[in-house]
């Protein structure tokens, strides 16, 4: 999906200009690649390209032992932060997509044996664009210049019957403009924002086997 269609489906309802953004229309995005996101900045929401692998605000290098691509909801709820970053409005963002992939990793060993060794592609509302709830931060002191990076918040997939047979975790998906707006709204507290972080309703997700490529 290109920036014009993403702009029509998500940008327009949120009052955000999305056009000519590089990096859209890809079927594969790897950790540390740039992703299209909407963040709150100076009281307004705007589109940006962020590095998908969160760095602490105090980071001096992009080299880390592991890429922090997922921020577990449970960690944010219990500790109030993830690698030192709290879910206050200045660090909340929407990572935009029209689908995502998971390789089978169910907790049930019998279910695991029945699944084909190939990834599944998940879509929302038949292929509509959506936003992953995410955290983002600027690391101003990284060697070579400031870096803006992000991670996707994940939650327990037990109550989603489409995802749970394939994987026990899933990204937090905000599929409606009002939920996206609340996630970005600076007047919404971290606690109230985190109340949005739950599995998407089963009837809004579909899954199909995808190519290993």
N, CA, C and O of each residue as an XYZ file, in Angstrom:
852
protein
N       0.846     -1.187      0.000
C       0.000      0.000      0.000
C       0.888      1.247      0.000
O       1.810      1.352      0.809
N       0.616      2.179     -0.894
C       1.433      3.371     -1.014
C       1.005      4.477     -0.070
O      -0.019      4.363      0.603
N       1.792      5.558     -0.018
C       1.512      6.643      0.927
C       0.185      7.348      0.664
O      -0.458      7.816      1.603
N      -0.235      7.430     -0.601
C      -1.498      8.106     -0.889
C      -2.674      7.365     -0.261
O      -3.558      7.985      0.332
N      -2.685      6.022     -0.392
C      -3.776      5.247      0.179
C      -3.704      5.238      1.700
O      -4.733      5.319      2.372
N      -2.488      5.139      2.251
C      -2.347      5.214      3.703
C      -2.831      6.572      4.204
O      -3.473      6.672      5.249
N      -2.512      7.609      3.439
C      -2.967      8.943      3.802
C      -4.479      9.051      3.797
O      -5.063      9.697      4.667
N      -5.119      8.416      2.816
C      -6.582      8.464      2.742
C      -7.219      7.701      3.891
O      -8.192      8.161      4.489
N      -6.661      6.523      4.199
C      -7.279      5.670      5.204
C      -6.967      6.103      6.633
O      -7.815      5.980      7.516
N      -5.764      6.605      6.867
C      -5.359      6.939      8.234
C      -5.019      8.418      8.395
O      -5.457      9.054      9.353
N      -4.248      8.964      7.471
C      -3.815     10.347      7.600
C      -4.971     11.325      7.660
O      -5.008     12.184      8.541
N      -5.914     11.210      6.738
C      -7.038     12.143      6.693
C      -7.875     12.119      7.970
O      -8.177     13.185      8.507
N      -8.266     10.942      8.481
C      -9.052     10.937      9.725
C      -8.302     11.543     10.908
O      -8.923     12.092     11.818
N      -6.968     11.448     10.903
C      -6.181     11.979     12.010
C      -5.667     13.389     11.740
O      -5.025     13.993     12.599
N      -5.948     13.916     10.546
C      -5.473     15.250     10.208
C      -3.975     15.324     10.014
O      -3.352     16.335     10.338
N      -3.383     14.244      9.477
C      -1.932     14.161      9.285
C      -1.634     14.019      7.797
O      -2.250     13.200      7.114
N      -0.702     14.806      7.299
C      -0.302     14.736      5.898
C       0.665     13.572      5.684
O       1.731     13.528      6.297
N       0.293     12.636      4.819
C       1.158     11.509      4.468
C       1.205     11.434      2.950
O       0.236     11.008      2.322
N       2.321     11.842      2.353
C       2.438     11.794      0.899
C       3.910     11.740      0.511
O       4.745     12.428      1.099
N       4.218     10.920     -0.483
C       5.582     10.827     -0.991
C       6.582     10.309      0.016
O       7.777     10.580     -0.099
N       6.104      9.558      1.015
C       7.005      9.064      2.054
C       7.769      7.847      1.546
O       7.172      6.868      1.099
N       9.078      7.917      1.620
C       9.908      6.798      1.170
C       9.702      5.593      2.079
O       9.400      5.737      3.263
N       9.870      4.410      1.510
C       9.860      3.206      2.324
C       8.513      2.539      2.476
O       8.419      1.510      3.146
N       7.457      3.089      1.875
C       6.177      2.400      1.938
C       6.091      1.429      0.767
O       6.917      1.466     -0.144
N       5.092      0.569      0.800
C       4.915     -0.388     -0.285
C       5.832     -1.588     -0.210
O       5.952     -2.327     -1.187
N       6.492     -1.808      0.936
C       7.371     -2.979      1.084
C       6.599     -4.141      1.684
O       5.731     -3.942      2.534
N       6.911     -5.347      1.247
C       6.273     -6.516      1.827
C       7.092     -7.109      2.958
O       6.610     -7.978      3.683
N       8.327     -6.649      3.117
C       9.187     -7.175      4.176
C       9.945     -6.019      4.824
O      10.582     -5.216      4.143
N       9.865     -5.952      6.139
C      10.603     -4.958      6.909
C      11.338     -5.687      8.016
O      10.729     -6.423      8.792
N      12.634     -5.488      8.090
C      13.469     -6.153      9.080
C      13.784     -5.227     10.249
O      13.727     -4.008     10.092
N      14.116     -5.776     11.417
C      14.574     -4.940     12.525
C      15.720     -4.030     12.081
O      16.616     -4.450     11.349
N      15.675     -2.795     12.531
C      16.587     -1.674     12.243
C      16.243     -0.972     10.932
O      16.829      0.069     10.635
N      15.293     -1.515     10.120
C      14.811     -0.783      8.948
C      13.962      0.404      9.402
O      13.513      0.459     10.547
N      13.749      1.346      8.496
C      12.897      2.490      8.788
C      11.430      2.125      8.538
O      11.110      1.417      7.583
N      10.555      2.615      9.404
C       9.123      2.355      9.276
C       8.364      3.681      9.325
O       8.797      4.644      9.958
N       7.232      3.702      8.646
C       6.386      4.890      8.627
C       5.577      4.956      9.913
O       4.935      3.979     10.299
N       5.606      6.098     10.569
C       4.913      6.243     11.844
C       4.268      7.615     11.938
O       4.621      8.533     11.197
N       3.324      7.745     12.853
C       2.754      9.031     13.227
C       3.066      9.257     14.700
O       2.807      8.391     15.536
N       3.618     10.409     15.012
C       3.980     10.733     16.389
C       3.408     12.103     16.749
O       3.108     12.919     15.876
N       3.265     12.334     18.051
C       2.844     13.644     18.532
C       4.094     14.487     18.760
O       5.041     14.049     19.414
N       4.085     15.706     18.212
C       5.250     16.584     18.347
C       4.775     18.028     18.423
O       4.071     18.507     17.534
N       5.164     18.714     19.488
C       4.805     20.128     19.675
C       3.295     20.355     19.550
O       2.845     21.320     18.933
N       2.524     19.443     20.151
C       1.077     19.612     20.187
C       0.336     19.175     18.946
O      -0.886     19.308     18.880
N       1.050     18.654     17.957
C       0.397     18.198     16.721
C       0.937     16.825     16.341
O       2.022     16.431     16.769
N       0.163     16.101     15.528
C       0.603     14.794     15.050
C       1.230     14.946     13.678
O       0.740     15.714     12.850
N       2.320     14.211     13.430
C       2.988     14.292     12.131
C       3.596     12.952     11.765
O       3.907     12.136     12.633
N       3.761     12.736     10.466
C       4.337     11.493      9.959
C       5.857     11.577      9.974
O       6.439     12.609      9.644
N       6.486     10.478     10.362
C       7.943     10.399     10.360
C       8.372      8.983     10.010
O       7.605      8.031     10.152
N       9.604      8.865      9.552
C      10.217      7.549      9.375
C      11.101      7.298     10.591
O      11.981      8.100     10.905
N      10.858      6.171     11.279
C      11.582      5.831     12.493
C      12.343      4.520     12.314
O      11.920      3.644     11.559
N      13.444      4.397     13.001
C      14.217      3.150     13.012
C      13.476      2.139     13.889
O      13.200      2.403     15.060
N      13.154      0.963     13.299
C      12.444     -0.051     14.071
C      13.444     -0.887     14.877
O      13.885     -1.947     14.431
N      13.781     -0.410     16.023
C      14.639     -1.057     17.018
C      14.965      0.054     18.009
O      15.846      0.883     17.781
N      14.238      0.043     19.099
C      14.275      1.149     20.048
C      15.635      1.273     20.723
O      16.241      0.285     21.136
N      16.092      2.515     20.820
C      17.321      2.832     21.543
C      16.970      3.661     22.770
O      16.025      4.447     22.713
N      17.684      3.520     23.862
C      17.481      4.424     24.994
C      17.780      5.865     24.565
O      18.584      6.095     23.662
N      17.133      6.822     25.214
C      17.364      8.222     24.873
C      18.818      8.611     25.073
O      19.321      9.520     24.414
N      19.495      7.919     25.989
C      20.890      8.246     26.302
C      21.901      7.485     25.446
O      23.105      7.596     25.675
N      21.431      6.712     24.462
C      22.328      5.877     23.658
C      23.383      6.716     22.939
O      23.106      7.819     22.467
N      24.593      6.170     22.868
C      25.688      6.812     22.132
C      26.005      6.078     20.838
O      26.747      6.589     20.000
N      25.447      4.879     20.670
C      25.689      4.080     19.477
C      24.437      3.288     19.137
O      23.622      3.004     20.016
N      24.278      2.930     17.870
C      23.140      2.100     17.473
C      23.446      0.617     17.660
O      22.570     -0.224     17.458
N      24.675      0.290     18.041
C      25.058     -1.103     18.245
C      24.561     -1.570     19.617
O      24.941     -1.009     20.646
N      23.721     -2.587     19.623
C      23.196     -3.146     20.855
C      23.301     -4.665     20.809
O      23.462     -5.249     19.737
N      23.211     -5.303     21.970
C      23.289     -6.755     22.017
C      22.080     -7.404     21.351
O      22.185     -8.501     20.803
N      20.947     -6.737     21.398
C      19.739     -7.257     20.764
C      18.897     -6.075     20.317
O      18.886     -5.040     20.982
N      18.187     -6.212     19.197
C      17.314     -5.117     18.755
C      16.018     -5.120     19.570
O      15.309     -6.125     19.610
N      15.715     -4.001     20.213
C      14.495     -3.898     21.019
C      13.332     -3.533     20.094
O      12.945     -2.369     19.994
N      12.783     -4.549     19.420
C      11.727     -4.292     18.434
C      10.340     -4.398     19.046
O       9.393     -3.813     18.520
N      10.197     -5.132     20.146
C       8.905     -5.329     20.793
C       8.963     -4.893     22.248
O       9.898     -5.237     22.970
N       7.969     -4.139     22.670
C       7.849     -3.706     24.063
C       6.645     -4.413     24.682
O       5.511     -4.066     24.351
N       6.847     -5.386     25.563
C       5.717     -6.118     26.142
C       4.805     -5.203     26.962
O       5.271     -4.439     27.808
N       3.518     -5.290     26.703
C       2.540     -4.500     27.452
C       2.679     -4.734     28.946
O       2.564     -3.798     29.737
N       2.925     -5.973     29.335
C       2.993     -6.308     30.750
C       4.115     -5.559     31.453
O       3.974     -5.166     32.611
N       5.238     -5.359     30.750
C       6.348     -4.609     31.320
C       5.969     -3.150     31.536
O       6.286     -2.565     32.572
N       5.287     -2.565     30.550
C       4.852     -1.176     30.680
C       3.830     -1.027     31.803
O       3.867     -0.056     32.559
N       2.928     -1.982     31.908
C       1.893     -1.918     32.952
C       2.498     -2.062     34.343
O       2.131     -1.332     35.263
N       3.432     -3.011     34.496
C       3.960     -3.316     35.822
C       5.096     -2.391     36.242
O       5.209     -2.042     37.417
N       5.937     -1.993     35.293
C       7.096     -1.167     35.629
C       6.931      0.300     35.235
O       7.667      1.168     35.706
N       5.953      0.564     34.363
C       5.715      1.937     33.949
C       6.668      2.443     32.887
O       6.618      3.614     32.512
N       7.543      1.562     32.395
C       8.477      1.975     31.349
C       9.095      0.740     30.694
O       8.974     -0.376     31.201
N       9.754      0.959     29.569
C      10.456     -0.101     28.851
C      11.807      0.466     28.440
O      11.869      1.478     27.742
N      12.864     -0.163     28.858
C      14.249      0.306     28.718
C      14.362      1.809     29.002
O      15.044      2.554     28.298
N      13.654      2.220     30.074
C      13.737      3.603     30.516
C      12.778      4.556     29.836
O      12.834      5.760     30.089
N      11.893      4.054     28.975
C      10.974      4.915     28.222
C       9.547      4.645     28.690
O       9.051      3.524     28.579
N       8.888      5.684     29.215
C       7.520      5.568     29.715
C       6.526      5.857     28.598
O       6.843      6.596     27.666
N       5.321      5.281     28.680
C       4.321      5.485     27.620
C       3.564      6.806     27.745
O       2.349      6.840     27.555
N       4.265      7.888     28.059
C       3.609      9.188     28.058
C       3.470      9.652     26.608
O       4.097      9.091     25.710
N       2.649     10.676     26.385
C       2.283     11.055     25.022
C       3.483     11.386     24.153
O       3.477     11.097     22.956
N       4.511     11.988     24.736
C       5.681     12.367     23.933
C       6.450     11.160     23.431
O       7.316     11.300     22.567
N       6.156      9.977     23.952
C       6.844      8.762     23.498
C       5.893      7.755     22.850
O       6.309      6.654     22.489
N       4.615      8.126     22.699
C       3.668      7.214     22.050
C       3.599      7.513     20.557
O       3.591      8.674     20.148
N       3.548      6.470     19.755
C       3.465      6.640     18.316
C       2.671      5.511     17.686
O       2.440      4.475     18.309
N       2.257      5.718     16.453
C       1.575      4.701     15.665
C       2.506      4.261     14.547
O       2.931      5.090     13.741
N       2.831      2.982     14.481
C       3.623      2.443     13.381
C       2.612      1.898     12.364
O       1.835      0.996     12.679
N       2.625      2.442     11.161
C       1.569      2.159     10.186
C       1.889      0.931      9.328
O       3.043      0.681      8.980
N       0.841      0.176      9.000
C       1.018     -1.050      8.203
C      -0.318     -1.433      7.576
O      -1.365     -0.890      7.929
N      -0.262     -2.375      6.643
C      -1.492     -2.968      6.130
C      -1.459     -4.487      6.289
O      -2.246     -5.205      5.672
N      -0.539     -4.962      7.125
C      -0.445     -6.391      7.419
C       0.800     -6.668      8.227
O       1.670     -5.808      8.364
N       0.884     -7.882      8.766
C       2.102     -8.290      9.473
C       2.235     -9.805      9.390
O       1.277    -10.516      9.086
N       3.440    -10.280      9.667
C       3.757    -11.701      9.544
C       4.139    -12.296     10.893
O       4.711    -11.616     11.744
N       3.821    -13.553     11.073
C       4.304    -14.333     12.217
C       4.658    -15.731     11.735
O       3.935    -16.342     10.949
N       5.787    -16.219     12.228
C       6.121    -17.622     12.023
C       5.468    -18.411     13.146
O       5.403    -17.929     14.276
N       4.981    -19.618     12.858
C       4.291    -20.391     13.893
C       5.139    -20.586     15.136
O       6.284    -21.030     15.060
N       4.562    -20.246     16.283
C       5.229    -20.449     17.566
C       4.181    -20.612     18.657
O       4.185    -19.862     19.634
N       3.283    -21.584     18.505
C       2.252    -21.785     19.526
C       2.841    -22.443     20.767
O       3.853    -23.140     20.686
N       2.212    -22.223     21.904
C       2.675    -22.865     23.133
C       2.290    -24.336     23.173
O       2.962    -25.144     23.814
N       1.207    -24.682     22.485
C       0.731    -26.057     22.448
C       1.590    -26.869     21.475
O       1.584    -26.601     20.274
N       2.318    -27.849     21.982
C       3.220    -28.648     21.143
C       2.457    -29.419     20.065
O       2.976    -29.588     18.962
N       1.254    -29.884     20.349
C       0.469    -30.606     19.348
C       0.077    -29.672     18.211
O       0.113    -30.054     17.041
N      -0.297    -28.454     18.563
C      -0.648    -27.480     17.527
C       0.569    -27.136     16.688
O       0.462    -26.963     15.473
N       1.728    -27.036     17.329
C       2.959    -26.699     16.623
C       3.281    -27.753     15.563
O       3.728    -27.409     14.468
N       3.061    -29.021     15.874
C       3.379    -30.106     14.948
C       2.493    -30.077     13.709
O       2.894    -30.580     12.659
N       1.299    -29.500     13.807
C       0.361    -29.478     12.692
C       0.574    -28.296     11.753
O       0.036    -28.284     10.646
N       1.342    -27.316     12.173
C       1.498    -26.108     11.377
C       2.631    -26.227     10.366
O       3.674    -26.812     10.658
N       2.426    -25.678      9.195
C       3.452    -25.715      8.157
C       4.592    -24.764      8.518
O       4.358    -23.721      9.129
N       5.835    -25.119      8.142
C       6.997    -24.275      8.458
C       7.096    -23.069      7.531
O       8.087    -22.909      6.818
N       6.089    -22.237      7.541
C       6.053    -21.039      6.699
C       5.348    -19.942      7.475
O       4.573    -20.235      8.386
N       5.596    -18.687      7.137
C       4.968    -17.595      7.878
C       3.506    -17.400      7.486
O       3.078    -17.796      6.402
N       2.764    -16.792      8.377
C       1.391    -16.399      8.109
C       1.325    -14.873      7.980
O       1.976    -14.146      8.731
N       0.539    -14.411      7.029
C       0.296    -12.980      6.878
C      -1.064    -12.656      7.481
O      -2.071    -13.283      7.150
N      -1.077    -11.678      8.362
C      -2.305    -11.249      9.015
C      -2.755     -9.911      8.436
O      -1.939     -9.025      8.184
N      -4.056     -9.778      8.230
C      -4.625     -8.525      7.763
C      -5.805     -8.127      8.639
O      -6.457     -8.966      9.260
N      -6.058     -6.822      8.669
C      -7.129     -6.257      9.482
C      -8.248     -5.769      8.571
O      -8.004     -5.040      7.609
N      -9.469     -6.173      8.879
C     -10.641     -5.727      8.129
C     -10.463     -5.922      6.618
O     -10.829     -5.053      5.826
N      -9.901     -7.062      6.231
C      -9.769     -7.394      4.826
C      -8.665     -6.668      4.087
O      -8.651     -6.667      2.856
N      -7.740     -6.052      4.802
C      -6.610     -5.394      4.154
C      -6.545     -3.898      4.390
O      -5.780     -3.206      3.719
N      -7.323     -3.385      5.323
C      -7.318     -1.959      5.637
C      -6.037     -1.598      6.396
O      -5.501     -2.416      7.144
N      -5.554     -0.375      6.198
C      -4.380      0.096      6.939
C      -4.739      0.283      8.414
O      -5.897      0.518      8.760
N      -3.728      0.175      9.269
C      -3.940      0.299     10.715
C      -2.655      0.801     11.366
O      -1.636      0.991     10.702
N      -2.723      1.009     12.662
C      -1.527      1.433     13.397
C      -1.200      0.463     14.505
O      -2.076      0.084     15.282
N       0.072      0.051     14.588
C       0.545     -0.651     15.777
C       0.764      0.395     16.870
O       1.330      1.454     16.599
N       0.328      0.118     18.087
C       0.680      0.994     19.198
C       2.173      0.840     19.451
O       2.678     -0.276     19.576
N       2.867      1.956     19.525
C       4.314      1.867     19.688
C       4.873      2.919     20.620
O       4.194      3.879     20.986
N       6.118      2.722     20.995
C       6.902      3.701     21.729
C       7.996      4.225     20.806
O       8.544      3.471     20.002
N       8.314      5.508     20.916
C       9.398      6.053     20.113
C      10.182      7.054     20.957
O       9.683      7.563     21.961
N      11.391      7.323     20.544
C      12.230      8.267     21.279
C      13.322      8.786     20.348
O      13.729      8.107     19.405
N      13.783      9.988     20.628
C      14.959     10.514     19.939
C      16.173     10.309     20.830
O      16.143     10.620     22.021
N      17.233      9.788     20.248
C      18.516      9.636     20.941
C      19.468     10.661     20.332
O      20.048     10.400     19.278
N      19.644     11.819     20.968
C      20.374     12.921     20.333
C      21.879     12.747     20.264
O      22.542     13.407     19.464
N      22.435     11.857     21.102
C      23.886     11.784     21.212
C      24.508     10.588     20.510
O      25.668     10.255     20.755
N      23.735      9.933     19.628
C      24.273      8.800     18.884
C      25.343      9.295     17.917
O      25.175     10.312     17.244
N      26.440      8.555     17.866
C      27.526      8.913     16.952
C      27.003      8.945     15.517
O      26.366      7.994     15.065
N      27.266     10.018     14.814
C      26.805     10.164     13.445
C      25.540     10.991     13.319
O      25.095     11.290     12.211
N      24.958     11.362     14.455
C      23.779     12.208     14.416
C      22.620     11.628     15.198
O      22.636     10.443     15.530
N      21.602     12.442     15.505
C      20.442     11.959     16.265
C      19.720     10.831     15.537
O      19.664     10.798     14.307
N      19.169      9.908     16.324
C      18.414      8.786     15.774
C      17.046      8.745     16.446
O      16.950      8.807     17.672
N      15.990      8.641     15.643
C      14.639      8.459     16.153
C      14.255      7.001     15.926
O      14.286      6.515     14.795
N      13.897      6.312     16.992
C      13.667      4.871     16.904
C      12.365      4.494     17.610
O      11.789      5.286     18.356
N      11.923      3.269     17.354
C      10.629      2.844     17.906
C      10.600      1.348     18.171
O      11.445      0.594     17.689
N       9.613      0.942     18.946
C       9.301     -0.469     19.176
C       7.797     -0.624     19.158
O       7.066      0.317     19.468
N       7.330     -1.805     18.798
C       5.895     -2.111     18.755
C       5.495     -2.771     20.066
O       6.163     -3.693     20.533
N       4.409     -2.300     20.654
C       3.913     -2.892     21.895
C       3.194     -4.201     21.565
O       2.397     -4.266     20.628
N       3.485     -5.231     22.341
C       2.871     -6.543     22.127
C       2.053     -6.952     23.348
O       2.259     -6.446     24.451
N       1.122     -7.879     23.128
C       0.271     -8.353     24.221
C       0.023     -9.851     24.075
O       0.388    -10.460     23.070
N      -0.593    -10.422     25.079
C      -0.945    -11.841     25.082
C      -2.018    -12.086     24.017
O      -3.013    -11.364     23.953
N      -1.811    -13.103     23.189
C      -2.750    -13.392     22.095
C      -3.795    -14.434     22.460
O      -4.572    -14.851     21.601
N      -3.828    -14.860     23.716
C      -4.702    -15.964     24.106
C      -6.140    -15.767     23.672
O      -6.791    -16.722     23.247
N      -6.652    -14.544     23.771
C      -8.065    -14.310     23.513
C      -8.367    -13.958     22.055
O      -9.500    -13.608     21.725
N      -7.375    -14.047     21.195
C      -7.628    -13.860     19.770
C      -7.493    -15.207     19.077
O      -6.394    -15.755     18.982
N      -8.600    -15.737     18.598
C      -8.612    -17.103     18.071
C      -7.966    -17.220     16.697
O      -7.745    -18.335     16.226
N      -7.657    -16.111     16.044
C      -6.940    -16.161     14.772
C      -5.442    -16.264     15.017
O      -4.756    -17.045     14.358
N      -4.934    -15.483     15.955
C      -3.491    -15.442     16.204
C      -3.024    -16.559     17.122
O      -1.978    -17.157     16.871
N      -3.770    -16.856     18.178
C      -3.280    -17.754     19.228
C      -2.890    -19.155     18.754
O      -1.973    -19.730     19.339
N      -3.529    -19.749     17.726
C      -3.047    -21.058     17.275
C      -1.685    -20.980     16.588
O      -1.007    -21.996     16.431
N      -1.290    -19.783     16.183
C      -0.041    -19.604     15.446
C       1.060    -19.049     16.333
O       2.214    -19.464     16.225
N       0.712    -18.111     17.211
C       1.715    -17.487     18.084
C       1.029    -17.031     19.364
O      -0.123    -16.598     19.347
N       1.760    -17.134     20.481
C       1.162    -16.785     21.772
C       1.221    -15.287     22.071
O       0.635    -14.828     23.051
N       1.930    -14.517     21.225
C       1.990    -13.062     21.375
C       1.492    -12.407     20.086
O       1.517    -13.017     19.017
N       1.041    -11.164     20.202
C       0.606    -10.427     19.019
C       0.837     -8.934     19.246
O       0.887     -8.480     20.390
N       0.978     -8.173     18.167
C       1.126     -6.732     18.323
C      -0.188     -6.096     18.765
O      -1.269     -6.590     18.445
N      -0.079     -5.005     19.499
C      -1.268     -4.221     19.832
C      -1.648     -3.416     18.597
O      -0.876     -2.582     18.122
N      -2.846     -3.675     18.084
C      -3.323     -3.043     16.848
C      -4.418     -2.048     17.182
O      -5.416     -2.398     17.813
N      -4.228     -0.808     16.758
C      -5.254      0.222     16.887
C      -5.828      0.444     15.491
O      -5.173      1.033     14.631
N      -7.047     -0.026     15.272
C      -7.608     -0.066     13.927
C      -8.662      1.003     13.678
O      -9.111      1.168     12.544
N      -9.065      1.729     14.708
C     -10.106      2.736     14.562
C      -9.540      4.130     14.825
O      -8.700      4.288     15.711
N      -9.982      5.155     14.072
C      -9.444      6.504     14.244
C      -9.535      7.039     15.663
O      -8.627      7.735     16.118
N     -10.633      6.721     16.380
C     -10.760      7.259     17.737
C      -9.717      6.665     18.672
O      -9.184      7.370     19.529
N      -9.415      5.360     18.518
C      -8.381      4.736     19.344
C      -7.000      5.285     18.985
O      -6.182      5.530     19.872
N      -6.735      5.479     17.690
C      -5.460      6.063     17.267
C      -5.300      7.476     17.827
O      -4.226      7.853     18.296
N      -6.382      8.247     17.770
C      -6.337      9.626     18.254
C      -6.075      9.668     19.751
O      -5.303     10.500     20.225
N      -6.713      8.775     20.497
C      -6.489      8.731     21.952
C      -5.056      8.332     22.268
O      -4.462      8.855     23.212
N      -4.495      7.415     21.495
C      -3.119      6.987     21.741
C      -2.149      8.153     21.565
O      -1.143      8.240     22.269
N      -2.447      9.038     20.637
C      -1.576     10.173     20.364
C      -1.896     11.406     21.214
O      -1.071     12.314     21.315
N      -3.073     11.447     21.819
C      -3.565     12.634     22.521
C      -2.723     12.935     23.770
O      -2.634     12.092     24.662
N      -2.104     14.124     23.849
C      -1.283     14.457     25.015
C      -2.075     14.607     26.307
O      -1.494     14.588     27.392
N      -3.400     14.756     26.206
C      -4.207     14.873     27.421
C      -4.537     13.515     28.033
O      -5.045     13.445     29.152
N      -4.250     12.434     27.305
C      -4.533     11.079     27.794
C      -3.332     10.581     28.599
O      -2.206     10.567     28.101
N      -3.578     10.179     29.832
C      -2.497      9.732     30.715
C      -1.920      8.404     30.251
O      -2.569      7.674     29.502
N      -0.691      8.080     30.694
C      -0.122      6.771     30.338
C      -1.019      5.611     30.747
O      -1.159      4.643     30.000
N      -1.629      5.699     31.932
C      -2.488      4.611     32.394
C      -3.702      4.446     31.486
O      -4.063      3.323     31.133
N      -4.338      5.562     31.103
C      -5.502      5.467     30.227
C      -5.102      5.008     28.818
O      -5.842      4.270     28.168
N      -3.941      5.446     28.357
C      -3.470      5.015     27.042
C      -3.221      3.510     27.030
O      -3.547      2.834     26.054
N      -2.649      2.986     28.104
C      -2.361      1.558     28.159
C      -3.632      0.716     28.194
O      -3.597     -0.471     27.871
N      -4.758      1.322     28.585
C      -6.012      0.568     28.579
C      -6.436      0.197     27.158
O      -7.288     -0.671     26.971
N      -5.843      0.855     26.153
C      -6.118      0.532     24.753
C      -5.337     -0.686     24.278
O      -5.623     -1.240     23.216
N      -4.355     -1.098     25.064
C      -3.427     -2.150     24.634
C      -3.975     -3.535     24.951
O      -3.636     -4.135     25.971
N      -4.812     -4.022     24.076
C      -5.398     -5.352     24.231
C      -5.526     -5.996     22.854
O      -5.432     -5.304     21.840
N      -5.739     -7.303     22.804
C      -5.831     -7.969     21.504
C      -6.989     -7.425     20.677
O      -8.068     -7.155     21.204
N      -6.758     -7.269     19.386
C      -7.825     -6.867     18.483
C      -8.874     -7.975     18.433
O      -8.548     -9.155     18.567
N     -10.121     -7.592     18.241
C     -11.206     -8.580     18.166
C     -10.921     -9.615     17.082
O     -10.451     -9.278     15.995
N     -11.208    -10.865     17.385
C     -10.927    -11.968     16.467
C     -11.552    -11.763     15.095
O     -10.922    -12.058     14.079
N     -12.794    -11.257     15.053
C     -13.494    -11.142     13.770
C     -12.940    -10.049     12.870
O     -13.409     -9.890     11.743
N     -11.950     -9.290     13.341
C     -11.359     -8.241     12.504
C     -10.029     -8.666     11.893
O      -9.448     -7.932     11.094
N      -9.546     -9.850     12.266
C      -8.270    -10.338     11.753
C      -8.472    -11.557     10.866
O      -9.359    -12.376     11.104
N      -7.636    -11.663      9.841
C      -7.602    -12.863      9.003
C      -6.151    -13.283      8.829
O      -5.242    -12.458      8.924
N      -5.938    -14.559      8.575
C      -4.583    -15.083      8.405
C      -4.527    -16.019      7.223
O      -5.466    -16.773      6.967
N      -3.402    -15.969      6.489
C      -3.194    -16.852      5.353
C      -1.718    -17.166      5.235
O      -0.876    -16.328      5.559
N      -1.391    -18.370      4.773
C      -0.005    -18.736      4.586
C       0.654    -17.807      3.559
O       0.043    -17.441      2.555
N       1.888    -17.442      3.824
C       2.622    -16.544      2.926
C       3.898    -17.228      2.436
O       4.320    -18.246      2.986
N       4.492    -16.669      1.418
C       5.761    -17.193      0.906
C       6.874    -16.992      1.930
O       6.867    -16.005      2.666
N       7.823    -17.910      1.983
C       8.979    -17.752      2.863
C       9.856    -16.578      2.451
O      10.696    -16.127      3.230
N       9.670    -16.085      1.246
C      10.459    -14.954      0.775
C       9.968    -13.651      1.372
O      10.523    -12.591      1.081
